[in-house]
Amino acid sequence: MLVVAGAGSGKTRVITERILHLITERGVAPANILAVTFTNKAAQEMQRRLEASLGYRPAVTVGTFHATGARILRTEARYAAGRADRNFVIFDAADSEAAIKKITEKWALPAEQFYYKRLAAAVEAAKRELITAAQYSRDDGYRAAVADVYAAYQEILRENNAYDFGDLLMETVLLFRREAEVLSRWRERFRHVLVDEFQDTNLAQYELTKLLGEKYRQVCVVGDPDQSIYRWRGADVANFKRFAEDFPEAGLYTLERNYRSHQGVLDAANALIKFNAQSHYAKALWSDRPAENKPAAFGCYDERHEALRVAYAVEEARANYGLDYRECAILYRVNAQSRLFEEVLAGAGIPFQIVGGTRFYERREVKDALAYLRLVHNAADGAAFARVVNVPPRGVGATSLKIIDENRRGRTAFEAAAAEDVLARLPARAAAGLRRFTTLIKELAAEAEARPPSEILAAAVEKSGYLTWLAEQEDVKGEARAENVRELISAAAEFEEEYPEASLAEFLESVALVSDVDNYDADADRVCLMTLHTAKGLEFGAVFIVGLEESLLPHANAMADAAEIEEERRLCYVGLTRAKDLLYLSYAETRNVAGVPQPHEPSRFLGEIGERYVAVAKPLEADEVIEYKPWGRQGRYPDI
């Protein structure tokens, strides 16, 4: 079945209730059900709902596409055609870019930062489209360069016993196409396939769904074409059409009742999305809650004035509507817009959290600690070896690393660093440091199966001296960084509580697949600052969509492409439908671009919604000056 479920209509509940129906009414074995979500948080919430309803934790496989691919590849590692064994590690985006940067340096390709990032993005896009390095088109000089780098990068992954995110999907699909026996085995395992957030699937994800579901044809996909906002990373709204063609017997169901917002918010959202000509499934969201107010739109002199007005409105929402800070969200098109809101909120004493900025698992010290754990799990992981071989300092500098690399002779970097013939060529301090380092990793690896991940991690950062070294840094942030490492150990312990039988590989996999929204703390009483992309799937009492200006929302990069404009409109639609009670839309008449004030036009999306569904604030009066009491200072802006 194809369920076209509007915003706030209960997409995840549809999946959950169907699983419960299959188990309790149809007698389907839980182990024969696969439910695919797009975030770990959504998967955990679905598991909790199932457990609460059934009174026990069913053996339903619930997880993201990438986690599902990783599980299949580990189980079927013997069919990997020389790619990796079951102890493979997962390269994150930073690992992939570092590997490709190393290739560009070795080949003396253009050194500017965006060139190797562009190559990395091209390789990632190819994998989403199921194009291997051998298949990559070489019809011009740039594409030939991508093809060569792609092939060299895949060799680096093979040497490191690693897959990247794209491989977790592409290699699974290729495995199924190559090995009929393997595909048959997983089709028998997953006789019922359910996919949430179907509008976010790319070609590789759709092909995986199709391959698993073709035999028994018990496939249920739930999504909203009007919330397809990840075209830039491969999401293809055309998958709805593909599904209808590949499963013509599928029932079509449209869910239009919204359980989140009042009708005033929905009227504005419906008015906007009607301008998208490419939507194949027309629907109009409605709610039992009558329109309580119209969304408020206001213009501001510049971006600082906008931040001040929004901060004032946050306090107004708390005072007049009884909302907590946690129920307020400021949504913007690009991360750079957060700076002024951070400054103004901090100055006003308003607590806030940024979702999707520098994530916990992207912090240097956390990645260092995880690199130790990755090496324990897989000593062939050259990226992890390079990251921590001299952290804390062991006297292993660039010269020593060059000697190791020149004397590998078919060995991994770790094996060469532990070999006496290589150590004999190194300075005494470097050789001694490497002996301690490699011995520690080998000892922990020998204990990894018998001890939980949190204990292995704690032993690694303590016995290596890393935790002590962090705390002793003269930098005032040293102790804070050490505290982040301790928090990582706590995260591992929590993972073990949730999954008592989980292995080190499974913990590393869960960390590698964490998304921005997985770090959102819904219990913290703080205003949330995040991009519109990150906000998808969340809801708030009061939503502030800021920067509604031509060239910002819609973004300048979308202006020349009708399909891109439609994607920007869907993005705005997603923002509108996050609001339960209050919705504010703001724009600045002037905005600094690279330090230069430039005039900005209000977004076309404001005009498309129209004054019928939006309450426009009074015109600004340039000579009005007030005192902003929350900040205790004079402001040179009109009354906010």
C-alpha positions as CSV (number, residue, x, y, z in Angstrom):
1,M,0.0,0.0,0.0
2,L,1.0,3.6,-0.7
3,V,0.0,6.0,2.1
4,V,0.2,9.7,1.2
5,A,0.2,11.1,4.7
6,G,0.1,14.9,5.2
7,A,2.1,16.7,7.8
8,G,1.0,15.9,11.3
9,S,-1.3,13.2,10.2
10,G,0.5,10.4,12.0
11,K,2.9,8.8,9.5
12,T,4.9,6.9,12.1
13,R,1.7,5.8,13.9
14,V,0.5,4.3,10.6
15,I,3.6,2.1,10.5
16,T,3.4,1.2,14.1
17,E,-0.3,0.3,14.0
18,R,0.2,-1.8,10.9
19,I,3.0,-3.8,12.6
20,L,0.8,-4.4,15.6
21,H,-2.0,-5.5,13.3
22,L,0.3,-7.9,11.5
23,I,1.5,-9.5,14.7
24,T,-1.8,-9.6,16.7
25,E,-4.4,-10.0,14.0
26,R,-2.6,-11.7,11.1
27,G,-0.3,-13.9,13.1
28,V,2.9,-12.7,11.4
29,A,6.1,-13.6,13.2
30,P,7.8,-10.3,14.4
31,A,11.1,-11.5,13.0
32,N,9.6,-11.5,9.5
33,I,8.9,-7.7,9.6
34,L,11.3,-5.0,8.6
35,A,10.4,-1.4,9.4
36,V,12.7,1.3,7.9
37,T,12.9,4.8,9.4
38,F,15.2,7.7,8.6
39,T,16.7,8.4,12.0
40,N,17.8,6.4,15.0
41,K,15.5,8.4,17.2
42,A,12.5,7.5,15.1
43,A,13.5,3.8,15.2
44,Q,13.8,3.9,19.0
45,E,10.5,5.6,19.4
46,M,8.8,3.0,17.2
47,Q,10.4,0.2,19.2
48,R,9.1,1.9,22.4
49,R,5.5,2.1,21.0
50,L,5.5,-1.5,20.0
51,E,6.8,-2.7,23.4
52,A,4.3,-0.5,25.2
53,S,1.4,-1.9,23.2
54,L,2.5,-5.6,23.2
55,G,3.9,-5.8,26.7
56,Y,7.1,-7.3,25.4
57,R,9.9,-6.2,23.0
58,P,9.1,-7.9,19.6
59,A,11.8,-9.2,17.4
60,V,10.8,-6.7,14.6
61,T,13.8,-5.3,12.8
62,V,13.5,-1.5,13.1
63,G,16.2,0.8,11.8
64,T,17.5,3.2,9.2
65,F,18.3,2.1,5.6
66,H,22.0,2.4,6.4
67,A,21.7,0.3,9.6
68,T,19.8,-2.3,7.6
69,G,22.4,-2.4,4.9
70,A,25.2,-2.7,7.5
71,R,23.4,-5.6,9.2
72,I,23.0,-7.4,5.9
73,L,26.7,-6.8,4.8
74,R,28.0,-8.1,8.1
75,T,25.9,-11.2,8.0
76,E,26.8,-11.9,4.4
77,A,30.4,-10.8,4.6
78,R,31.6,-14.0,2.9
79,Y,30.0,-12.8,-0.3
80,A,31.7,-9.4,-0.2
81,A,33.9,-10.1,-3.2
82,G,37.1,-9.0,-1.4
83,R,35.6,-5.7,-0.3
84,A,35.5,-6.2,3.5
85,D,35.1,-8.7,6.3
86,R,32.4,-8.7,8.9
87,N,34.4,-6.4,11.2
88,F,34.4,-3.5,8.7
89,V,34.3,0.0,10.0
90,I,32.1,2.8,8.6
91,F,33.8,5.9,7.2
92,D,31.9,9.0,8.0
93,A,31.8,12.1,5.7
94,A,35.0,13.5,7.3
95,D,36.9,10.2,6.8
96,S,35.8,10.1,3.2
97,E,36.8,13.7,2.5
98,A,40.2,13.1,4.2
99,A,40.8,10.0,2.0
100,I,39.9,11.8,-1.2
101,K,42.0,14.8,-0.2
102,K,45.0,12.5,0.3
103,I,44.5,11.2,-3.2
104,T,44.3,14.7,-4.7
105,E,47.6,15.6,-2.9
106,K,49.3,12.5,-4.1
107,W,48.3,13.1,-7.7
108,A,48.9,16.9,-7.5
109,L,45.4,17.7,-8.4
110,P,44.1,21.2,-7.7
111,A,44.7,21.9,-4.0
112,E,41.8,24.3,-3.2
113,Q,39.5,23.0,-0.5
114,F,36.4,22.9,-2.6
115,Y,37.9,20.7,-5.3
116,Y,38.4,17.7,-3.2
117,K,35.0,18.3,-1.5
118,R,33.5,18.5,-4.9
119,L,35.1,15.2,-5.9
120,A,33.8,13.6,-2.6
121,A,30.3,14.8,-3.3
122,A,30.5,13.4,-6.9
123,V,31.5,10.0,-5.6
124,E,28.7,10.1,-3.0
125,A,26.1,11.0,-5.6
126,A,27.3,8.2,-7.9
127,K,26.8,5.6,-5.1
128,R,23.2,7.0,-4.5
129,E,22.5,6.3,-8.2
130,L,24.1,2.8,-7.9
131,I,27.0,3.8,-10.3
132,T,30.2,2.0,-9.6
133,A,33.7,3.4,-10.3
134,A,34.0,1.2,-13.3
135,Q,30.6,2.4,-14.7
136,Y,31.3,6.1,-14.0
137,S,31.2,8.2,-17.3
138,R,34.5,9.6,-18.5
139,D,33.0,11.9,-21.2
140,D,35.0,15.0,-20.1
141,G,38.1,15.8,-18.2
142,Y,36.3,16.4,-14.9
143,R,34.3,13.3,-15.0
144,A,37.4,11.3,-15.9
145,A,39.1,12.8,-12.8
146,V,36.1,11.7,-10.7
147,A,36.2,8.2,-12.1
148,D,39.9,7.9,-11.3
149,V,39.5,9.3,-7.8
150,Y,36.5,7.1,-7.2
151,A,38.4,4.0,-8.1
152,A,41.4,5.0,-5.9
153,Y,39.1,5.9,-3.0
154,Q,37.4,2.5,-3.2
155,E,40.8,0.9,-3.0
156,I,41.5,2.9,0.2
157,L,38.2,1.7,1.6
158,R,39.2,-1.9,0.8
159,E,42.6,-1.5,2.4
160,N,41.0,-0.2,5.5
161,N,38.3,-2.9,5.7
162,A,35.8,-0.1,5.5
163,Y,32.5,1.0,3.9
164,D,31.2,4.5,3.7
165,F,27.6,5.5,4.0
166,G,27.0,5.1,0.2
167,D,28.5,1.7,0.2
168,L,26.1,0.4,2.9
169,L,23.3,0.9,0.4
170,M,25.0,0.3,-3.0
171,E,27.0,-2.7,-1.9
172,T,23.8,-4.3,-0.4
173,V,21.9,-3.8,-3.7
174,L,24.8,-5.1,-5.8
175,L,25.1,-8.1,-3.5
176,F,21.4,-8.9,-3.9
177,R,21.7,-8.5,-7.7
178,R,24.8,-10.7,-7.8
179,E,23.8,-13.5,-5.3
180,A,20.3,-14.8,-5.9
181,E,20.6,-17.2,-2.9
182,V,21.4,-14.3,-0.6
183,L,18.5,-12.2,-1.9
184,S,16.2,-15.2,-1.4
185,R,17.3,-15.7,2.2
186,W,16.6,-12.0,3.1
187,R,13.3,-12.0,1.3
188,E,12.2,-15.0,3.4
189,R,13.5,-13.2,6.5
190,F,11.7,-9.9,5.7
191,R,8.4,-10.9,4.2
192,H,6.8,-7.7,5.3
193,V,8.6,-4.4,4.5
194,L,7.4,-1.0,5.8
195,V,9.1,2.3,5.0
196,D,8.5,5.6,6.8
197,E,9.3,9.0,5.3
198,F,9.2,7.5,1.8
199,Q,9.5,10.9,0.2
200,D,13.1,11.0,1.4
201,T,14.3,7.8,-0.3
202,N,16.9,8.0,-3.1
203,L,17.3,5.5,-5.9
204,A,19.5,3.1,-4.0
205,Q,17.0,3.0,-1.1
206,Y,14.1,2.5,-3.4
207,E,15.9,-0.3,-5.2
208,L,16.7,-2.0,-1.9
209,T,13.0,-1.8,-0.9
210,K,11.9,-3.1,-4.2
211,L,14.3,-6.1,-4.2
212,L,13.2,-7.2,-0.7
213,G,9.5,-6.8,-1.4
214,E,9.2,-8.2,-5.0
215,K,8.5,-11.8,-4.0
216,Y,5.8,-11.5,-1.3
217,R,4.7,-8.0,-2.3
218,Q,3.8,-7.1,1.3
219,V,5.2,-3.6,1.1
220,C,3.8,-0.5,2.8
221,V,5.3,2.9,2.2
222,V,4.2,6.0,4.0
223,G,5.3,9.6,3.0
224,D,4.4,13.0,1.8
225,P,5.6,14.3,-1.6
226,D,5.0,17.8,-0.3
227,Q,7.7,17.3,2.4
228,S,10.4,16.0,0.0
229,I,13.2,18.4,0.9
230,Y,16.4,16.4,0.4
231,R,16.8,16.5,-3.4
232,W,20.4,17.8,-2.9
233,R,21.4,14.5,-1.3
234,G,19.5,12.3,-3.7
235,A,16.0,12.1,-2.4
236,D,13.7,11.6,-5.4
237,V,10.0,12.3,-5.2
238,A,9.6,10.3,-8.4
239,N,9.9,7.2,-6.2
240,F,6.2,7.5,-5.6
241,K,5.6,7.1,-9.3
242,R,8.1,4.2,-9.4
243,F,6.3,2.4,-6.6
244,A,2.9,2.7,-8.3
245,E,4.4,1.2,-11.5
246,D,6.3,-1.6,-9.8
247,F,3.4,-2.5,-7.4
248,P,0.3,-1.6,-9.5
249,E,-1.9,-3.6,-7.1
250,A,-1.0,-1.3,-4.2
251,G,-3.9,0.5,-2.5
252,L,-3.6,4.3,-2.3
253,Y,-4.6,6.0,0.9
254,T,-4.5,9.8,1.6
255,L,-4.4,11.1,5.1
256,E,-5.4,14.8,5.3
257,R,-6.4,15.2,8.9
258,N,-3.7,17.0,10.9
259,Y,-3.5,16.3,14.6
260,R,-0.8,19.0,15.3
261,S,-1.8,22.4,14.2
262,H,-4.9,24.6,14.3
263,Q,-6.6,25.5,11.0
264,G,-5.0,28.9,10.7
265,V,-1.6,27.4,10.4
266,L,-2.9,24.8,7.9
267,D,-4.7,27.3,5.8
268,A,-1.4,29.1,5.2
269,A,0.5,25.9,4.5
270,N,-2.2,24.7,2.0
271,A,-2.2,28.1,0.2
272,L,1.5,27.9,-0.3
273,I,1.9,24.3,-1.5
274,K,-0.8,24.7,-4.2
275,F,1.8,26.7,-6.2
276,N,3.8,23.4,-6.6
277,A,2.8,22.1,-10.0
278,Q,4.7,18.8,-9.7
279,S,2.8,17.4,-6.7
280,H,1.1,14.3,-8.0
281,Y,-1.1,13.7,-4.9
282,A,-3.3,16.8,-4.2
283,K,-4.5,17.0,-0.6
284,A,-5.7,19.7,1.8
285,L,-4.8,19.5,5.4
286,W,-7.6,20.0,7.9
287,S,-7.9,20.0,11.7
288,D,-10.6,19.7,14.3
289,R,-9.0,22.8,15.9
290,P,-10.5,26.0,14.4
291,A,-8.3,28.8,13.4
292,E,-7.1,30.4,16.6
293,N,-5.0,33.1,15.0
294,K,-3.4,33.9,11.7
295,P,0.4,33.5,11.3
296,A,2.1,36.8,12.0
297,A,4.4,38.3,9.3
298,F,6.7,41.2,10.1
299,G,9.4,43.1,8.3
300,C,12.6,44.3,10.0
301,Y,15.2,46.9,9.1
302,D,18.1,44.4,9.2
303,E,19.0,41.0,10.5
304,R,19.9,42.3,14.0
305,H,16.5,44.0,14.3
306,E,14.9,40.7,13.2
307,A,16.7,38.8,16.0
308,L,15.5,41.4,18.5
309,R,11.9,41.2,17.4
310,V,12.0,37.4,17.5
311,A,13.5,37.4,21.0
312,Y,10.8,39.7,22.1
313,A,8.2,37.5,20.6
314,V,9.6,34.5,22.4
315,E,9.1,36.2,25.7
316,E,5.7,37.4,24.6
317,A,4.7,33.8,23.7
318,R,5.8,32.7,27.2
319,A,4.0,35.5,29.0
320,N,0.7,35.5,26.9
321,Y,0.4,31.8,25.9
322,G,2.1,30.0,28.7
323,L,4.7,28.3,26.5
324,D,8.0,27.1,27.8
325,Y,11.2,27.9,26.0
326,R,11.5,24.3,24.8
327,E,8.2,24.9,22.9
328,C,9.7,27.7,20.8
329,A,11.8,27.1,17.6
330,I,13.7,29.5,15.4
331,L,14.1,28.0,11.9
332,Y,16.4,29.3,9.2
333,R,17.5,28.4,5.7
334,V,21.3,28.3,6.4
335,N,23.4,27.7,9.5
336,A,25.1,31.0,9.2
337,Q,21.9,32.8,10.1
338,S,22.1,31.5,13.7
339,R,24.9,33.8,14.8
340,L,22.9,36.9,15.5
341,F,20.1,34.9,17.2
342,E,22.7,33.3,19.5
343,E,24.1,36.8,20.4
344,V,20.7,38.4,21.0
345,L,19.3,35.4,23.0
346,A,22.4,35.2,25.1
347,G,22.2,38.9,25.8
348,A,18.6,38.6,26.8
349,G,19.3,35.7,29.1
350,I,17.1,33.4,27.0
351,P,18.4,29.8,27.1
352,F,18.8,28.1,23.7
353,Q,20.3,25.0,22.0
354,I,21.6,24.7,18.5
355,V,20.5,21.5,16.8
356,G,22.7,20.5,13.9
357,G,25.7,22.7,14.5
358,T,28.9,21.1,15.7
359,R,27.5,17.8,16.8
360,F,28.8,15.9,19.8
361,Y,30.1,13.1,17.7
362,E,32.0,15.5,15.5
363,R,34.0,17.1,18.3
364,R,37.7,16.5,18.0
365,E,38.2,14.7,21.3
366,V,35.1,12.4,20.7
367,K,36.4,11.4,17.3
368,D,39.9,10.7,18.8
369,A,38.4,8.5,21.5
370,L,36.3,6.7,18.8
371,A,39.4,6.2,16.7
372,Y,41.0,4.2,19.5
373,L,37.8,2.1,19.6
374,R,37.8,1.7,15.8
375,L,41.4,0.4,15.9
376,V,40.6,-2.1,18.6
377,H,37.7,-3.3,16.5
378,N,39.6,-3.3,13.2
379,A,43.4,-2.7,13.1
380,A,43.3,-2.2,9.3
381,D,41.5,1.1,9.8
382,G,44.2,3.4,8.5
383,A,42.1,6.6,9.1
384,A,41.8,5.7,12.8
385,F,45.5,4.8,13.0
386,A,46.6,8.1,11.4
387,R,44.3,10.0,13.8
388,V,45.6,8.7,17.1
389,V,49.0,7.2,16.5
390,N,50.6,10.4,17.9
391,V,47.7,11.5,20.1
392,P,48.8,12.0,22.9
393,P,52.3,12.7,21.5
394,R,54.5,9.6,21.3
395,G,57.3,11.1,19.2
396,V,55.7,9.7,16.0
397,G,56.0,12.7,13.7
398,A,55.8,13.1,9.9
399,T,59.2,11.6,9.3
400,S,58.4,8.4,11.3
401,L,55.0,8.1,9.5
402,K,56.7,8.4,6.2
403,I,59.2,5.6,7.1
404,I,56.2,3.4,8.2
405,D,54.4,4.0,4.9
406,E,57.5,3.3,2.8
407,N,58.1,0.0,4.5
408,R,54.5,-1.4,4.6
409,R,55.2,-4.1,1.9
410,G,51.6,-5.2,1.7
411,R,50.9,-4.7,5.4
412,T,48.4,-2.4,7.0
413,A,49.8,0.8,8.6
414,F,49.2,-0.7,12.0
415,E,50.9,-4.0,11.2
416,A,53.9,-2.1,9.8
417,A,54.0,0.1,13.0
418,A,54.2,-3.0,15.1
419,A,56.8,-4.8,13.0
420,E,60.4,-5.0,14.4
421,D,62.0,-4.5,11.0
422,V,60.2,-1.1,10.7
423,L,60.7,-0.1,14.3
424,A,64.4,-0.6,13.9
425,R,64.4,2.2,11.3
426,L,62.7,4.7,13.6
427,P,64.2,7.1,16.2
428,A,64.2,5.4,19.7
429,R,61.4,7.6,21.1
430,A,59.1,6.9,18.2
431,A,59.8,3.2,18.3
432,A,59.2,3.0,22.1
433,G,55.9,5.0,21.7
434,L,54.7,2.8,18.9
435,R,55.5,-0.4,20.9
436,R,53.3,0.8,23.8
437,F,50.6,2.0,21.4
438,T,50.3,-1.2,19.3
439,T,50.6,-3.4,22.4
440,L,47.7,-1.6,24.0
441,I,45.5,-1.9,21.0
442,K,46.3,-5.7,20.6
443,E,45.6,-6.3,24.3
444,L,42.2,-4.5,24.1
445,A,41.3,-6.3,20.9
446,A,41.9,-9.6,22.6
447,E,39.4,-8.5,25.4
448,A,36.9,-6.9,23.1
449,E,34.5,-9.9,22.8
450,A,34.5,-10.5,26.5
451,R,34.0,-6.9,27.7
452,P,31.3,-4.4,26.9
453,P,32.2,-1.4,24.7
454,S,32.1,1.1,27.5
455,E,34.8,-0.8,29.4
456,I,37.0,-1.1,26.3
457,L,36.6,2.6,25.6
458,A,37.4,3.6,29.2
459,A,40.5,1.4,29.2
460,A,41.7,2.8,25.8
461,V,41.5,6.5,26.8
462,E,42.9,5.8,30.3
463,K,45.8,3.4,29.5
464,S,46.8,5.4,26.4
465,G,47.1,8.5,28.6
466,Y,44.7,10.3,26.3
467,L,42.3,11.4,29.0
468,T,45.0,12.6,31.3
469,W,46.7,14.5,28.4
470,L,43.4,16.2,27.6
471,A,42.8,17.4,31.1
472,E,46.4,18.7,31.4
473,Q,46.2,20.9,28.4
474,E,46.8,24.6,29.2
475,D,43.8,25.4,27.1
476,V,40.9,26.3,29.4
477,K,38.8,23.9,27.3
478,G,41.0,20.9,28.2
479,E,38.9,19.7,31.1
480,A,35.7,20.3,29.1
481,R,37.1,18.1,26.3
482,A,38.0,15.4,28.9
483,E,34.4,15.6,30.1
484,N,33.1,15.1,26.6
485,V,35.1,11.8,26.4
486,R,33.6,10.7,29.7
487,E,30.2,11.5,28.3
488,L,31.0,9.3,25.3
489,I,31.8,6.4,27.8
490,S,28.4,7.1,29.4
491,A,26.8,7.0,25.9
492,A,28.3,3.6,25.4
493,A,27.0,2.4,28.8
494,E,23.5,3.6,27.9
495,F,23.7,1.8,24.6
496,E,24.6,-1.4,26.5
497,E,21.5,-0.9,28.7
498,E,19.3,-0.6,25.6
499,Y,21.0,-3.5,23.8
500,P,22.6,-5.9,26.4
501,E,23.9,-8.3,23.7
502,A,25.3,-5.6,21.5
503,S,28.9,-5.9,20.2
504,L,31.6,-3.3,19.8
505,A,30.9,-3.3,16.1
506,E,27.2,-2.5,16.7
507,F,28.1,0.4,19.1
508,L,30.5,1.9,16.5
509,E,27.8,1.4,13.8
510,S,25.2,3.2,15.9
511,V,27.5,6.1,16.5
512,A,28.5,6.4,12.8
513,L,24.8,6.6,11.8
514,V,23.8,9.3,14.3
515,S,22.0,12.2,12.6
516,D,21.6,15.9,13.6
517,V,18.1,15.5,15.0
518,D,19.3,12.5,17.1
519,N,21.1,15.1,19.3
520,Y,18.0,17.2,19.9
521,D,17.2,17.3,23.6
522,A,13.4,17.7,23.8
523,D,13.4,17.9,27.6
524,A,15.8,20.8,27.9
525,D,13.9,24.1,28.5
526,R,15.7,26.0,25.8
527,V,14.7,27.7,22.6
528,C,15.7,25.5,19.6
529,L,17.7,27.0,16.8
530,M,18.0,24.8,13.7
531,T,17.8,24.8,9.9
532,L,14.5,24.1,8.2
533,H,15.9,20.8,7.0
534,T,16.8,19.7,10.5
535,A,13.3,20.6,11.8
536,K,11.5,18.0,9.7
537,G,9.7,15.6,11.8
538,L,9.6,17.8,14.9
539,E,6.8,20.1,16.3
540,F,6.7,23.2,18.5
541,G,4.2,25.4,20.1
542,A,5.6,28.5,18.5
543,V,7.6,28.5,15.3
544,F,9.6,31.5,13.9
545,I,10.6,31.1,10.3
546,V,13.2,33.9,9.7
547,G,14.9,35.3,6.7
548,L,11.9,34.9,4.4
549,E,13.6,36.9,1.6
550,E,14.4,36.3,-2.1
551,S,17.8,34.7,-2.4
552,L,17.6,33.3,1.1
553,L,14.3,31.5,1.1
554,P,14.1,30.6,-1.7
555,H,17.9,30.3,-1.8
556,A,19.9,32.1,-4.5
557,N,21.2,28.7,-5.8
558,A,17.6,27.7,-6.7
559,M,16.5,30.8,-8.6
560,A,17.2,29.5,-12.1
561,D,15.6,26.1,-11.8
562,A,11.9,25.6,-11.5
563,A,12.4,22.2,-9.8
564,E,14.7,23.8,-7.2
565,I,12.1,26.5,-6.5
566,E,9.5,23.8,-5.8
567,E,11.9,22.2,-3.4
568,E,12.4,25.5,-1.6
569,R,8.6,25.9,-1.4
570,R,8.4,22.4,0.1
571,L,11.0,23.4,2.6
572,C,9.0,26.4,3.6
573,Y,5.9,24.2,3.8
574,V,7.7,21.9,6.2
575,G,8.6,24.9,8.4
576,L,5.0,26.1,8.5
577,T,3.6,22.7,9.5
578,R,6.0,22.4,12.5
579,A,3.8,25.0,14.3
580,K,1.1,23.8,16.7
581,D,-0.2,27.1,18.1
582,L,1.8,30.2,17.0
583,L,3.6,30.9,13.7
584,Y,5.7,33.9,13.0
585,L,7.2,34.8,9.6
586,S,9.9,37.5,9.3
587,Y,12.2,39.1,6.8
588,A,14.8,41.9,6.8
589,E,14.7,44.8,4.4
590,T,18.5,45.0,4.5
591,R,21.0,42.1,5.2
592,N,24.8,42.2,5.4
593,V,26.4,40.0,2.8
594,A,30.2,39.6,3.3
595,G,30.0,42.7,5.6
596,V,28.2,44.9,3.0
597,P,24.6,45.9,3.6
598,Q,22.4,44.9,0.7
599,P,18.6,45.4,0.1
600,H,16.5,42.3,0.2
601,E,13.0,41.7,-1.2
602,P,10.5,39.8,0.8
603,S,10.1,36.2,-0.3
604,R,7.7,35.3,-3.0
605,F,6.4,32.6,-0.6
606,L,4.9,35.4,1.6
607,G,2.9,36.7,-1.4
608,E,1.8,33.2,-2.3
609,I,0.4,32.6,1.1
610,G,-1.3,36.0,0.9
611,E,-2.8,38.4,3.3
612,R,-6.0,36.3,3.6
613,Y,-4.0,33.8,5.7
614,V,-1.4,36.1,7.3
615,A,-1.6,38.9,9.7
616,V,0.8,41.6,8.6
617,A,2.4,43.7,11.3
618,K,2.1,47.5,11.2
619,P,4.5,49.4,9.0
620,L,7.8,50.3,10.6
621,E,8.3,53.9,11.8
622,A,11.9,54.9,11.3
623,D,12.1,57.6,13.9
624,E,10.7,55.6,16.8
625,V,13.2,54.6,19.5
626,I,12.4,52.5,22.6
627,E,14.3,50.9,25.5
628,Y,14.5,47.1,25.2
629,K,13.9,46.2,28.9
630,P,15.1,42.6,28.6
631,W,18.5,43.9,27.5
632,G,18.6,47.1,29.6
633,R,19.9,49.3,26.8
634,Q,18.7,51.7,24.1
635,G,17.8,50.2,20.8
636,R,17.9,52.2,17.5
637,Y,15.0,50.3,16.0
638,P,11.2,50.9,16.0
639,D,9.0,49.4,18.7
640,I,9.1,45.6,18.4
